[in-house]
Structure formats: structure tokens, C-alpha cells
Amino acid sequence: MVMNSTYIICRKIHNDHSYGIFYGLNPLDFSFPLVLLELSFLIVISRVVRFILKPLRQPKVVSEIIGGIILGPSVLCRDKKFGTYMFPDNAEYVIKNIAVMGFMYFLFISGVKMDISTIRKADKKNWYIAIVGIVVPLCCGVGVAISVRKSLGKEMSKASSILGITSSLAITAFPVLYRIVKELNLLSSEIGKMALSTAIISDVIGMNGVVIFEASKQGEHRAIAALWYMISLAVVVVFIIVGLRHAMMWIVRNTPKGKPVDQIYVVAILGGVLVVGFFSDMLGLAVANGPLWLGLAVPDGPPLGAILVEKSETIVMDILMPFSFMYVGMITDLSSMSGHWSHLEPLLYMVLVGYAVKMVSTLFTSRFLGMTIRDSLTLSLIMSLRGEVELLLFMHWMDFKMIMQPEFTVLVLLSLSVTAVASPLISIIYDPTRPYMVNTRRNIQHTPPNTELHIVAGIHGEENLCGLMKLLELSNPTASSPLSIHALCLVELLGRANPVFIDHEQEDEKRDEGSKSSSIRNALKIFEEARNGCVKIHSYTAISPKRSMYQDVCELALTKQACLIILPLHKKIADNLRATTMNRQRFQSVSSNVLSHAPCSVGILVDKTPCRNLIGGVLRSSTDHHFVVLFLGGADAREALSYADRMAGNTRISLTVIRFLSHEDEGDNHVEKKMDDALVTWFWVKNEGNRRVVYREVVSKNGEETIDAIQAMKNEPYDLWIVGRKYGINPVLLKGLSNWSENAELGIIGEYVASLDFGSRASVLVMQQQILRGQEKASHNPVRSFSFCTK
């Protein structure tokens, strides 16, 4: 007689909240404080790991995965007492559900940022790299899988499982790649843009591969299930694209220009992620697919896409996603691999071959298409990156019983290893600023007279236009020496992943009709027409993250062979200028990065003049102007004097040059002093008969006397102070001014005359001469430096 055995498991139930330690209760015996402790523990561990790995240039996802593994049964939870106390029997259920929600919102945000339409504009090179990078490793992976099929487990040996695993090894997930490329600050670089475009193509192909995999899995038991899967998929996709997409477009159309989207729509869409996830799971479409498709349906960029990302990204990435990594760590157990190598070994071969062939095929395809070895290797490493999407796939395979804990552990470790090795190699091999390191002189001082002067003008907003156009108007553009202005409107990238660079002479004017850059272009066009051919203006718009805006500025200056970049000091910084108490770390300035990497000279403009009528205030101004140059010596001061000399050709400008000399030549660099003397002598001889030009010298023993001399001039009716930034200044002239930041964009003297404490209402232009890469010694040759002056 066989009796059915019934097992009864008694489990302690955790109450929700504690009355407090003053009642003698342990808060960790209650469920909610325990969840908070688990989350806090993981965040602390991940931050510590990230701090330790920072010198190795590891991305954030690596430290998060390692943090989850440390908290799981591989390390801390190997102690059964700790594991039982920290993660009771029902903890896995709670953590897994929050983890899945984290992945759902992660894919939703990634979908919002993705712009599928970029596929239509993708170069053929991107298509070739994407297709070859998928087909070749897929075929090789399938070949390896077939050869070791007998050694694989029952579920893994099925055709659908082999297809699913090998295709995941061949496809690069855009959400993973975007995060790491952004951390490496490569979004606006040429290789970064190519990688993002290629990844989007790869992802679109991958989405179709996922559909085929899911349908084949559904049809393994009943063929009709595959048909119902495809019907359900079609219904959901049509509903999202036709119904929800049009609803969100209606929201965008009914949101006033410049105003944020109504909060009720934001809450409804974020709540809709859960609803779409529910129906996707109910219909067997995989719970994460629906949120991704919903994100793709959201119009990217402002106003809707930007506010959705702004409102949700921090909560998702810093609160929900740690639960995702915690769950991955809970089911990653290094000890589970022992005793299973007969099944793990063929899987290891499949994965290693897949990753290796993916990298090699991308490398050779890129090289065949004309890319350099350095760029080809960098692109192949970027396309090999793995992260959150792969972890979600591994979890999905466990739900299908395709893999068990040992296989899951191997896959997680291999994905972690690939990303941990590739990321620092990318940083070492590829320097996005390397193309800007030119060896030819591109500055004002060495530009021959009566030639066209190319200038790149960075514009943050309409408030920068008045000061910029006044400066250009007074730069003495003539028919024999015209100005070619490349005006670059800098717009922060919000709510989308791909940076955009628009050349408005080539792009359709309707592309960004109504945007803030259109009003800027109209103002510049009127200014150009009023100058009767002496000024040519070419308009561009760069939409990119603040951190990488400098790459757009430097790239434009490099391609257009500009001699000068003019950047307005960001309004937030300019409004907060103080003599000794200004805190620049509160604002991330584009100008500081441009100064470090520019392929030509740079001018930082602090505009203080009011301009109520933008066009009229510039074009109808016929008043005389009085400029002053503070010449403290060095390359930057020479560039400032050269630019001022060009301005002095304008009959409406009076120019005063104040040269500061150290007492008894103390602290002088003799080479720099000779070059200063040569330029000043040339300038004085040229303007000796010009009554509008005044030259004076001031002898100073220290920084205090330098400041006193400048302070004595603040009540003079100057309209513009022109100073060199910092390179080559005699340290004696700045002695005792150590409390001023020498690393600021304006330099010590520039920061002082621009500060509110100085009390001058005049604008300030700070000049930095181009720094030649690899030819610093040649720049000190006084004979070569003034070749055009002797003609």
C-alpha cells in the first residue's frame, strides 16, 4: 500500500513594521526594515567596489554586478546564518518581482531614448558592420553548438535553445552599449556615433530574433501556441504604435511651446508601463518586451521624452535596478559549478567562440571598409560590451528551464569578464581628443593680414547673441579681410540617446522649425545681410550631453580650419562671479574642456552690456568704443594684443594697451620676454601715428601692485577689457594672488576684472593662444613667431 506523503512547512511570518527598539523589538524581524537593509547593503557594497575599480576605468554596471555577487551565495551568503537572516525563505519572491520591475522600467527608459528613425540615415558602413557582426558569430556559434550538442543538457540541446543562445551572443544591446559609451564620454565622438548607429541596427535585428525565439519556444509543446503568440504580438504592437503613439503625439501637440508636459500625462504613461508589462506577460510575450515597445512609441526628446526620462531615471537606476542586480547575485553561485563541468564545458566553448568571433568579425569588417586599425579595434571592443539586457535574457532562459543555476553562473561571469576587460581597453586605445592635436598654427597672431578669418562661435542661447554680434561687428571685418563665422548653437541632449549635429545649409529647414535655434539663425542672418558681404555666417546646431559638447565645438573648429573659438561664459557662471568666493564646481562649463583640447585659439567672452533690442542694438550702434588690453606677457597676452590690433583698424575704436613689467626684470623668462618685446615693438611701430591707440607701461613688484594698478583704471570709460588667460605670465606679477583659482576659465586677472567686486560694467574677453601638440619648443622660436610681421 502506497500512502501519499504530505509535507507541511512552518515558516515564520514577518510583520510589516516595528513599534521601535524602545519596545524591545528587533527592527530586522520585520519585513520592510529588512528590505531597506538589503537595498542599503547592496548600494554600499557596489559603491565601495566602484571606488576600488575606478583606477581600472570600470563602468558602473561591472561594480553593480560584482556587488550583487558579493551579497549573494557566492560570498557573504555562503555563511548560512547570514543568508538566512538577510534573505528569509520568502525574500526571493519579493526581490525577484521588484527586480523584474526594475528591468521593465530600464528597458522603457532605453526605448524612450532610442530613435529608430536613425536607421534610415545610417551609412552603408554601419549596415555592413552590423550585419556581418551578427551573421558570422551566429553561424559560428550554431556550428559549435551542433558539434557539442550531445554534451549539452536536454533543454539546451533543442534547436530553439541553441538559436536563442547563439543569437544573444551575436547581438549588441543598445541600452547596454549606450550607458557605457556615455560613461566613457564617447557619445559625441566619431567612433561613439558609429557604435550607437550600428547598435540600433543590431537591436532591430535582435528584436526580430527574440520574436522568432519566443514563437519557437511557444510552439514546442503545441504548434497552435506559436500562432496565438504571433497574433497576440501583432495586436499589442499595433495597439502601442497606432493607439498609444497617436495619443502621445496629441499630448506633445497640446503642450504649449516652452512649457512642461502636464504631470497627469507623465504619471499615466509611467503607470502604463506596468499595464503593458502585465498584458505582455499574460499573453506570453515576455514581460519586458511590452515596456520596451512602449518606450519606442514615445516621441523622443523634449517635451515628452525628456520629462519622462528626467522624472524616472534616477528612481529606476538608483532604487529599482539595485534590486535587479541583487536578484542576479542571489542566483549566481560559484560553488554550483563544481561537479557540472561535463555540461558547462560545451556552453563555455559556445560563449567564448561567439564573443571572440563577434569581435574579430567587427574588427576585420571595419578595417576592410577603410577605418584605421585603432578605430576598428575600438569599435569591435564597444560592440562586444555586455550588461543588463543579457542578464535579463539569462533570467528569462531560467524561467524556460533552458538553463539552471550552474549555467546561469557561467553566463553571468563570462558577460562580466568581457565588459570588465573591454571597457578599460577602449579608454586606453581611443582618445576622442586625439584628432584635435594639430601641428599647424591656427591663431590670430600668425594669420597673415588681408585674409579671411574663420571663427567658431558657440551659442548657449539667445542671451549670448547680443554680446557675440557686438564683438564680431567691432572685429573690423572688411572686404579684404572678411570674417567667416561658424555659429554653433549648443543644445543639451535630453530624452534621447543619439547626439545630433545639424548643418542648416544642408538639412531641411523644416526639420527643427519652431525650435530655439531657429530664432538664433534668423538674427544671425539679418546681421550677415547688414554687413554687405564682409561677414559670412554658417549656422549649425549640436544636440549633445553637456559633458561632450566640447567635442562638437573642437570638431567643427578642426574641420573648418578656424583660427579662433569664441565662447560666452555660461550665464549661470557669469551671474555668480565673485572676487574670491566664486564656486565654479557648481556648474559644468563647456569652455573649460574647450580650453584644454581646442585645435586653435580660444576667446572666453563675459558680456555685461545690456541689449534690449537685439538687432537694432547691434546694427544701429554708431557710438565710439574704448578697449583696453592688459598685457602681462606670454603667449596668451600676445594673442590678446594681436586680436586687439585687428580691432584697432575700426575707426570707431580707441585702444589702450597697458604692459606690465616686473621690477628689474625679476622672474622673466628670457625667451618669452624676447617674443613679447618683438610683438609689442611691431605693434607700436605700426600704430605710432594713430591717435586712437595709446601704449603705457607699468612696473610691478608683486601681485598686489598689479591689482592696484588695474584697480586704478576701473573708473575709466572702457567698454571691453582684453586679457591673456595665463600661459607665459611672469609669476612675479601674480605673486601673492594664490587665493585666486589659476585653473578657472578666465585665469587670475581675467576673473578679477570680470568679478562684481571689481565694479566695472565693461565686458571682458579672455584670450588663450593655440597650444601646439608636440611642438612646444618650436613655439618659443621668436624668429618663426613673427614671420608675417616683417613682411
Secondary structure as GFF3:
##gff-version 3
##sequence-region A 1 791
A	DSSP	three_ten_helix	21	23	.	.	.	ID=ss1
A	DSSP	three_ten_helix	27	29	.	.	.	ID=ss2
A	DSSP	alpha_helix	31	53	.	.	.	ID=ss3
A	DSSP	three_ten_helix	54	56	.	.	.	ID=ss4
A	DSSP	alpha_helix	60	71	.	.	.	ID=ss5
A	DSSP	three_ten_helix	76	78	.	.	.	ID=ss6
A	DSSP	alpha_helix	80	86	.	.	.	ID=ss7
A	DSSP	alpha_helix	91	113	.	.	.	ID=ss8
A	DSSP	alpha_helix	118	121	.	.	.	ID=ss9
A	DSSP	alpha_helix	124	147	.	.	.	ID=ss10
A	DSSP	three_ten_helix	149	151	.	.	.	ID=ss11
A	DSSP	alpha_helix	159	170	.	.	.	ID=ss12
A	DSSP	alpha_helix	174	183	.	.	.	ID=ss13
A	DSSP	alpha_helix	190	218	.	.	.	ID=ss14
A	DSSP	alpha_helix	223	238	.	.	.	ID=ss15
A	DSSP	pi_helix	239	244	.	.	.	ID=ss16
A	DSSP	alpha_helix	245	253	.	.	.	ID=ss17
A	DSSP	alpha_helix	263	282	.	.	.	ID=ss18
A	DSSP	alpha_helix	289	297	.	.	.	ID=ss19
A	DSSP	alpha_helix	304	315	.	.	.	ID=ss20
A	DSSP	pi_helix	316	320	.	.	.	ID=ss21
A	DSSP	alpha_helix	321	330	.	.	.	ID=ss22
A	DSSP	three_ten_helix	334	337	.	.	.	ID=ss23
A	DSSP	alpha_helix	341	368	.	.	.	ID=ss24
A	DSSP	alpha_helix	373	382	.	.	.	ID=ss25
A	DSSP	alpha_helix	388	399	.	.	.	ID=ss26
A	DSSP	alpha_helix	405	429	.	.	.	ID=ss27
A	DSSP	three_ten_helix	434	436	.	.	.	ID=ss28
A	DSSP	beta_strand	453	459	.	.	.	ID=ss29
A	DSSP	three_ten_helix	462	464	.	.	.	ID=ss30
A	DSSP	alpha_helix	465	473	.	.	.	ID=ss31
A	DSSP	beta_strand	483	492	.	.	.	ID=ss32
A	DSSP	beta_strand	500	503	.	.	.	ID=ss33
A	DSSP	three_ten_helix	509	512	.	.	.	ID=ss34
A	DSSP	alpha_helix	516	530	.	.	.	ID=ss35
A	DSSP	beta_strand	535	544	.	.	.	ID=ss36
A	DSSP	three_ten_helix	546	548	.	.	.	ID=ss37
A	DSSP	alpha_helix	549	559	.	.	.	ID=ss38
A	DSSP	beta_strand	564	568	.	.	.	ID=ss39
A	DSSP	alpha_helix	571	574	.	.	.	ID=ss40
A	DSSP	three_ten_helix	584	586	.	.	.	ID=ss41
A	DSSP	alpha_helix	590	597	.	.	.	ID=ss42
A	DSSP	beta_strand	601	606	.	.	.	ID=ss43
A	DSSP	alpha_helix	614	619	.	.	.	ID=ss44
A	DSSP	beta_strand	625	631	.	.	.	ID=ss45
A	DSSP	alpha_helix	635	647	.	.	.	ID=ss46
A	DSSP	beta_strand	653	662	.	.	.	ID=ss47
A	DSSP	three_ten_helix	663	665	.	.	.	ID=ss48
A	DSSP	alpha_helix	670	686	.	.	.	ID=ss49
A	DSSP	beta_strand	693	700	.	.	.	ID=ss50
A	DSSP	alpha_helix	703	711	.	.	.	ID=ss51
A	DSSP	beta_strand	720	724	.	.	.	ID=ss52
A	DSSP	three_ten_helix	731	734	.	.	.	ID=ss53
A	DSSP	alpha_helix	747	754	.	.	.	ID=ss54
A	DSSP	beta_strand	763	768	.	.	.	ID=ss55
A	DSSP	three_ten_helix	778	780	.	.	.	ID=ss56
A	DSSP	alpha_helix	782	785	.	.	.	ID=ss57
A	DSSP	three_ten_helix	788	790	.	.	.	ID=ss58
###
